[in-house]
Amino acid sequence: MELTKKTTILFPPELHRRLSKLAARQGSSLGALVREACERQYGIAGSAAGLEAVEALAGLRLPVGKVGAMKRESVPAAGALLP
């Protein structure tokens, strides 16, 4: 990724200290940590991250019923909705 835009962010000293320590533990820079957090928080992740997420979801083996059965389980009977 080419970094061509610069933004200055002011942090309170304690937050800056904690984020810097976290970045160091992850073997990353503070800037990379903030960029990653922004992408995750605001859903601006790149297409590679989106594809990776889709592949992870597709790989899950979850117990899923038939469509009709799932509809009956998710929609209450009329008697349950009326007094």
N, C-alpha and C positions, 0 to 999 in steps of 0.2 A: 504494500500500500504506500503510495506516495503521499508524504505529509507536506502540504503547501500552504496551509492556513494556520495562523497562530492566534490563540486566545489566552488572555491572562485571567486566571481565577484566583481570588483571594480566599484563603482558608483561615479559620481560627487556628492558633498555634497547636492546640491539642489534636484537632482533627488532622492537621498536616503531619504531625508526628506519627499518629496512628496509621495513616494512609502510607506514609513513607516506609514504616516498618513492615506493613503488609506487602507492599511492592517488593521490598528487599527479600522477604521470606519466599515470595513467588518467583524471585529471580527476574523481576520486571522493573520497568521504570514507573514513576508516579504518573507520567503522562499516559503510558499504555494502560495502566490500571483505570484511570479516569475515562479513557476512550472506550475501553471494554464495558465499563459500567454504564456509560451513556447508550451504547449499542443495545445492551441487554434491557435497560430500563425503558427505552423509547422505541424498541422494535426496529432499529435501523441496522440490524445485523446484515452482513453481506450475503450474497446468494449461496456461498459455500457453507456458511453456518446454517442457513435455512435448509439446504439440501441434507446436511448432516442430521438436523433435527428430524426431518421427514424419514430418513433412513432408520434412525433410532426408533421412531414410532412404529414404522413398518415391521421392525424386527421383534416387537413385543409379542409375546404369546399369551394373550389374556383370554379368560373364559368368556365367550360371547355367545348369547343365545340366538335363536332365530328371530328375524325381524318382527313377526307377529307377536311372539312371546314377549319381546322387549317392549313393544308398544303397550301391551296389556299391563305389564308391570309398571310402566312409567305414567300411565294415565289412570287416575282413580275412577271408580265406577260412579255413575250419576248419583246414586244413593249416598255416597260418601261426601258429595259436594253439597247436597241439599239437606236442610234440617228435617 
